[in-house]
């Protein structure tokens, strides 16, 4: 029965230079269901949803709403059809307030003047109804990533959309925020809204979705009822082989300290309080030390202070016995510090450079890549092709692909390839698997463990408690800028870590 389906995407084909992103895909969304869209990085999930939202025009195929064929030429058409989308990389104006971002494009005016009082009432009412607490007057540049996502959801609700697309909505959220989001989605479903939910986190699909459509390399692999399937079956459909969910690692054999941090204080960019307060710890060769915590408790600023992106107010940072507290980023790099940053777009890549140029960003000045100031293009190409092959970085045009056009997961793999291949003494990995599929996560975890087994020091920052417990040899919990506990993953539980992360408990003298 056609009237069961609120949206039908029939035989959609979308082609980009060198790649068929969607190859004859059919997706049917029932009214009032949560429908997951699962696939590896670069499988074509975001492309398919961008077609539905009017950002791309397909070469073939039709879209129907309530059985009637519709044309979605741009996002304004999508909004008129009641389709809203929360993008993986948020579409917010950082220097605008929360309220201005929500009403942008659908503003009420009177004789050319903005009428914000009514809009504010509607936004406050919506945020209370759905438990999406936001401060309408805060600047977007000053709020956390989780809060920015709430703004994106309120943008959809403000436009009265009843078909909601969430593109990787939990990639940037803490465990607590993920739980809240699941509740919000269940609430939308009760109201009869229909949700398309792009993800590669199998636990979330099992917890919240009714049905799941799986894509692999741009092709449709099938649609399954969640009640009749398992995580293992979904992962097999998605990557084509069985995936191991546990990380295998040998017992650690720690050596000398590579990184030594003493009484570090880093100021906050947002408020007057210091973001990092009197933090001391060390990371030794052959161990993975993980900094765990809920987002916004100073982890980002700690890493900025260690890597040279932010100047510490006091304290010291030593790398292999050398004081690098005020060293330039390039000098830290030459001493063997590698950094997989939290924000791959802001600090990880030059988005309008080619993939090959991004892969030599940290090394182009070395003799193998330049001669008297001129880049040796042939050597760069050969090097890039080796890394692309070794790390399975998928892109439409290989080394010459513009980084901006690659999927988020493949951008991440490119950064990891560049930083690990430098053969560092210290690898600082911040959210290294954010937004990656199970196959890629399995691969990157193996890479991190291999670095540790080769006697490298690894400092990991992660919000994923499963990743923290699986990968680390020692866990440091940060809360409000301080280290409030140090744990052995073999002797602690996720619940205990959660209490320290929330500030409910604190070890007497927690120094690493």
N, C-alpha and C positions, 0 to 999 in steps of 0.2 A: 504493500500500500504506500503510494507516493506521499500521502499527507502525513505519514509518520515522520518524514524527514524535513527539518527546517532549512537545512543547507545541503545541497548536493554539488560536489565538484566531480565532473564526469570526464574521464579521458584527458586529463590536463597534461600538456607537454610544454616545458619551458627550457629553452636552450641559451646558454651563455657561450662566449668564445672558448672553444676547446672542451666544452663540457655540457652534457645533457643533464641538467639539474633535476628535472622531473620528466619521467619517461612513461607517459600513458597511465597516470595515477587517478584512481577513483576513490573518493572519500565521501561518506554519507553520515551526516550528523542528525541524530534524532532530537526531537524537542525535549528539553528538560533532562538531558544526559550530560555526564562529564566524559568526554571522549579523548583519550590520550593518543598522541602521535609520537611514536618511538622510532629511533634510528640512530646510527652512528653519527659522528661529526661529519658534515658534508654529505649526509644521505639525502638532503633536499627538503627537510622539514620546514625550515624558516622560509625557503623559497616558495613552497606550496602555500604557506600562510600569507606570505607577502602578495601572492597572486589573488588570494581571497580578499585581502585588505586593499587591493587596488594599487599597490606599489609597483607591481610588474604586470605586464600583459602577456598571457600565454600564447604560444604559437598555435596550439590546438586545444580543443576542449571547451566545455560550457559550464557555467555556474547557474544553479537554480536555487531560488528561495521559495519555500512552500510550493514546490512543483512548477513554478513559473521561471523561465529563463531570464536572467538579469545580466546587465553589463556593469562591471565595476571598473571604471576608467581611472579612478583615483581614490584616496582615502575619504574624500568628502562624499563620494557615491557610497562607499562602505558605511559611513556614519548614517547616511539617509536610509540605508537598508537595515540599520540597527546593529551593524557589525563594529565591534571595538577591539583594539589590540594593545596589549602590553608587550613592548619589544624587549628582546634580550639585553640590548644596550639602550638604556632609557632615552626617550626623545624629550628631554626637558631643557628649558632655558635657564642656565645656572644662576644668572644675575637677576632673575625674576622671583617674585614671591611664590609660595605654594598656591595661593588663590589665583594669581595671574596665570600660572601655568595651567591650572584646571580649566579656566574659562577661555583660554587663548583660542581664537578662531570661532567661538560661538558667544561672543560678548554681547550683553545687552547695552544698547546706547540710547541716549535721549538727546536730540539735537547735537549729536556728535560727541556727547560726554559719556564716559563709562558709568554704568549704573551697577556699583559693586555691592550695595547693601543686600539686595535680593539674592545675588549670587552667593554672597557669604552665608546667608541663612540656609540656602539649599545645600552648600558644601558642608556646613556644620551638621545639618540634619542627616545627610548621607553618611558622614563619618561616624555619627553616633549610632545610626541604625545598623551599620555593618561592622562596628568595632574597629574602624580604620582611623585611629587617633592621629591627627596631624595638627600642626600650628599653622593656620592660614597665612599668617604674616611672616613666617620664617623664610629666609632666602634659601632656594634649593641648594646653593653651593655650601650652605652651613649644616645641612641635615644628613643623617646616615643613609646608606644605600637602601636599607630596609624601609626607611621612611619615604625615600624617593619612589620606591615601588608602590607604596600606598597612594602616593600622589597620582601615579599612572593609572591605578585601579579607579580612583575617584574621577579621573578624567573620563573614563568609559561610562561610569555610572551617571555622571553629570549630563552626559549626552543621551541618557536613557537607552543605551545599547542593551539588546537582549541576547546577542550572540557574542560571547566573550572569548577572545583568543589570548592565551597566556604563552609567550615564547620563553622557555627556560625560566619560569618565574622563581624557582628556588635556588638558582645558581649562586645568588649573592646573599642568601639569607642564613641566619643562625638557626639551630635546631628549634628553638622556641618560636621564632618567626615563621618557620615552615609549618609548625603545628597550627599557628593562628591562621595562616593562609589556607590550609586545608579546611579549617572550620568555615572560613569565609566562602570558599568554593562550594562547600556542602549547602551553605545558606542560600547561595545563588541558585543552586539546583532546585531547592525546595520551592523557590519563587517561580520556577518554570523557566529560568534562563538556561541557555545551552552553552556549554563550555568546550572549547578545543584547547588541549593542554599539551604543549610540546615539552618533552623531557627525555633524559636518558637515565633517570633515577628509578630503578625498578621498584624499590620499596614504596615510593610515592604513588606509582601507578596502581600497585596492589592495594594501597590504602584508600584511594579516593576515586579511581576511574570506574566507569561501568563497562566500557569497551575500549579496545586499543587497536589502532591501525599501525602496522610496522612497515617502514621503508628501509630498503638497503640499496646503496649506490644509485639512488634516483628512481628505483623501481618499487612497485607495490608488492609486498610479500604476503599480505593477508590482514584480516580483521578478526580479532578474537574477543570472546566474552571473558572478562576478568575472573568471574566466578569459576570458570572452567579451566584456568591456566595456572602456571607456576612461574616464578622468577626465572628459573633455569630455562624453561621453554621459551619465554620471551627473549632472553639473551641469545639463545641459539638462533631464533628467527632474525634477530637484529644483526648479529655479526657472522652467522654462518658456521659457528663452531662453539663448543662448550667453553665457558669462561670460569676461571678459578676466582672465587671471591675472597679467599684468605691469602695473605701475603706470606711467602716463604722466606725466612731469613735465618742465617746461622747465628750462634751466640756471638755477642759483640766482643771485640778485643780492643778496648780504647787505649790510645797512646797519649802523646803530649798534647797540651792545650794549643789549639790553633787560633781560636777566638777567645779573648779575655775582656770582659766588660766590667768596669768598676764604677759604682755610684753614678750611673748615667742619668742625666736629667735632660729631657727634650721638651721644649715649649709646645703648646698647642696652637694650631692656626685658627681654631674656632673660638675658644674662650680663654679667659685670663689664667686659668689653672694650668699647671704643667701637665702634659699628656703622659710623660714617662717620669716616674718619681723614684729616684735613688735605686736604680735597678743594677744588680751585680750577678753575673753568671759566667760560665765558660763552656766552650764546646771543644771536645777533644777529637783527635784523629780516630776514625773508625767508630763514630757513634752518631746517631740521629737524635738531636734534642728538639723536642716540639714545644712551641709556645701555643697554648690553647687558651681560649677565652671567647666571650661573646663579642661580636664586632663593636668597635668603638671604645675599647678599654685600653688603648695605647699601643696595641700591637703594630699598627701601621706606622705610627711615629717612631716606635722603637727601631723598626727596619729602616725608616728614612734616616735616623741617626747613625745606624751602623753602615749604611751604604753610601752616605754622603749627600743624600737628597735633602737633608735638613741638618742645620748646625746645632749640636748639643749646647745646652746652657752651661752644663758642667759635667764632670766625670770623664772617664777615658775609655777608648776602644783600642785594643791591641790586636794585631794580626801577625802571628808567628813571632811574637816578641817585639814587633815594631809598632810604635804609637801612630795610629792612623786617624786619630780623633778629628783632625782638621784636614786630612789629606784630600786631594782631588779624586774624583770618581775614577779617572783613568789610572791614577797611581794605585788605587785600591785594586783595580782590575789587574794591573800588572803584577801585583803581589799575590794574585791568585784568589781574589774574591769574585764569585759569580753570583748573579742576582736574578731570580725569576720573579718579576714584580707582581704585585697584587692587581694592578690595573694594566692589562696588556696594551690597551690603546694609548694611555697617557704616558706610561714609563717603559713599555716593552718594545714598541715598534714605531717606525716612521711609516705611517699608514700609506702614504703616497709614493714610497720607495718600492722597488721590486723586492721579491722574496730574496733573491741572491744578495742584494745590497743590505737587507736587514740581517742576513746571516753572517756578514763580515763586519757589522757595526762596531764590534769590540776589537777587531783585529786588522782592519784595512791598512793600518800604518806599518804593519810588520813586513819585513823584507819579502816574504813569500807572496804578498798581495800587492806590493807597490815598488816602483823603481823611480827614484828621484822625483817623488811626488805624483807620479802617474800610476793609476790603478792598472794592475795586470788583469784585464778582463777575462782572459782565458782561464787563468788560475782560479779566479773568483767563481766562474761558471762551473769548473770541475769540482771545486770544493762544495758548492751549493748542491750540485747533483748528488754528491756522495751523501750529504746530510739528509736531503729529501728522501733518498732511497732508504737510508738507515733508519730514519725516524718515521717513515710512512707519512710524510707531509703531503696531503692531497690538494692539488690546485689545478685550475684549468689549463694554464700555460707553463707549468713547471717553474724554473728559476726566474723567468721574466714576469710572472704573475704579479700584479700590484697587490701588496699585502692587504689593502682595504677590502678587496673583493673576495678574500678567502673566508671560510666559515670560522667562527670563534674558536672551535676546537683545534683547527689546523693552524691558526695563528699561534695558539698556545704551544702546539708541538714544535713550531719553528723556533720559538723563544727557548724552549727546553733544549732543543738540539744545539742552538748557538751557545748556551751557557754551560751545558755539560761537556761539549766538545772542546772547550777551552782547557780542559784538564785542571780544574781549580783545586786549591787547597781547602777552600771553604765554599760550600754551595748553600746559598740562602734561598729557600724556596717558599714563596708566599702563595698560599692557595693554588698549588701547582696543578691540581686536577679540577679547578672550578670550571664548570660548563663542559666537562668531557664525558664521553660515553664509557661503558664498562670495559670495552676492549682497550681503549686508550689509557684509562686509569690503571688497568692491570699492567700495561707496558711501562707507564711512567713510574709506578711504584717499584717495578723491577729495576729501572734505571737508578732511582734514588738509593735503593738497597745496594746495587752494584757499586755506586760511588762510595758508600760507607764501607763496603767490603774491601775496596781498594785502598782503604786508609785515609779517605777524605773525611773532613768534618762537615756534617750537614745540620743546618738550622732550618727547621720546618715551622711555618706558621699555618695553622689550619683551623677552620671552623667546623669541619666534619669530624665528629667524635669517633666514628668508625675508623677513619683514616689515622687519627691521633693514636688510637689504641693499637692499630695494626702495624704502623710503621715505626713508632718511636722507641728509643731505648730509655729515654728519660722524658718526663713531661713537666713543663713549668706552666702554671696557671697564672694568667694576668687578670687582674681586676682593678679598675680605676687607676691604671698606670703603675701598679705595683705587682711584684711577683708574690702571690699569696700562698703558694704551695708548690712543692716538688714531689713528683710521684714516679714510681716504677710501674709501667703499664701491666706487668705481670701480677702486681699486688694491689691494684686499685680497680674500681668499677666506673662505668659511665655515670652512674648515679652520684657517686662521691665527687667525681670531677665537676658534675653539674652544680653541686652545692657550692663549691669553691668559685666556679665561674659566675654564679649569681651573687656572690658576696655573702652567702649565708655562713660560710666557715672560713677560717684563716689559720694557717699553721703558725705556731709560736715564732720561730725564727727561720723563715723560709729563705735560705740562700742556696744557690746552686753551687 
